Amino acid sequence: MNQTANYQLCQWDPTDRILMEDFNKDNEKIDAALKANADAIAAEAAARAEADEAVKAALPLVKILDFTTEAPAPQVDLTVPDLTQYASVTLCLEAAGCPDLALRVNGSTDYRYCDAAGSGSGGDYCTELVELWAEDQHPWADIHFSWPRPGAPVRAVYFTVRDTTYQGFQCYCRDCTWEEVTTFNLLAPGGTVPAGTRVLMYGVRK
């Protein structure tokens, strides 16, 4: 028995090509619009970032460091940038639950630190740049470094409570100049630096 296969001739409709071209053109327009929108968003973000940087650059006061300890530690090392770019630097710290705190430079006990009375009459050489005595187990300080310039020794003025008396001190490090400073080291000679101790450092741009 012979079987005859039937074939149907498919003819190309010109309108299909036109529809495909229109579809591609529409997609190209959509892609172009999406790209233009993305470019506009990116340009706006860049402009805002540039404006923010301009505002920051115009501000004379800069936050250099803001650090809070999460756990007790015998010593906390605070890495600092080149401080000679500032006209002055203030380091503020506050702790609770420890008898006293001290501050060293670059972790060194070999430096010859001088801690003198506010009147400038006399002083003692010690192993810390700054020594803070606590009032009710709550040591705090505002330590001011004036004009940290290259070649100058590290000098500071600070205030603390000693024997229930509010006193001011001036101190300096004979063996370290400002361009050599990389870290400040916070320690508690009578124990550990407690958790929750906060250190803030601000600088005034030159």
Secondary structure as the mmCIF struct_conf table of DSSP 4:
data_model
#
loop_
_struct_conf.conf_type_id
_struct_conf.id
_struct_conf.beg_label_comp_id
_struct_conf.beg_label_asym_id
_struct_conf.beg_label_seq_id
_struct_conf.end_label_comp_id
_struct_conf.end_label_asym_id
_struct_conf.end_label_seq_id
HELX_RH_AL_P HELX_RH_AL_P1 PRO A 14 ALA A 58
BEND BEND1 PRO A 60 PRO A 60
STRN STRN1 LEU A 61 THR A 68
BEND BEND2 GLU A 70 ALA A 71
STRN STRN2 ALA A 73 ALA A 73
BEND BEND3 PRO A 74 PRO A 74
STRN STRN3 GLN A 75 THR A 79
HELX_RH_3T_P HELX_RH_3T_P1 LEU A 83 GLN A 85
STRN STRN4 TYR A 86 GLU A 94
BEND BEND4 GLY A 97 GLY A 97
BEND BEND5 PRO A 99 PRO A 99
STRN STRN5 ASP A 100 VAL A 105
TURN_TY1_P TURN_TY1_P1 ASN A 106 GLY A 107
BEND BEND6 THR A 109 TYR A 111
STRN STRN6 TYR A 113 ALA A 117
TURN_TY1_P TURN_TY1_P2 GLY A 118 SER A 119
BEND BEND7 SER A 121 SER A 121
STRN STRN7 GLY A 123 CYS A 126
BEND BEND8 THR A 127 THR A 127
BEND BEND9 LEU A 129 LEU A 129
STRN STRN8 VAL A 130 TRP A 133
BEND BEND10 GLU A 135 GLN A 137
STRN STRN9 TRP A 140 SER A 146
TURN_TY1_P TURN_TY1_P3 PRO A 150 GLY A 151
BEND BEND11 ALA A 152 ALA A 152
STRN STRN10 PRO A 153 ARG A 162
TURN_TY1_P TURN_TY1_P4 ASP A 163 THR A 164
STRN STRN11 THR A 165 THR A 177
HELX_RH_3T_P HELX_RH_3T_P2 TRP A 178 GLU A 180
STRN STRN12 THR A 183 LEU A 187
TURN_TY1_P TURN_TY1_P5 PRO A 189 GLY A 190
BEND BEND12 GLY A 191 GLY A 191
STRN STRN13 VAL A 193 VAL A 193
HELX_LH_PP_P HELX_LH_PP_P1 PRO A 194 PRO A 194
TURN_TY1_P TURN_TY1_P6 ALA A 195 GLY A 196
STRN STRN14 ARG A 198 ARG A 205
#
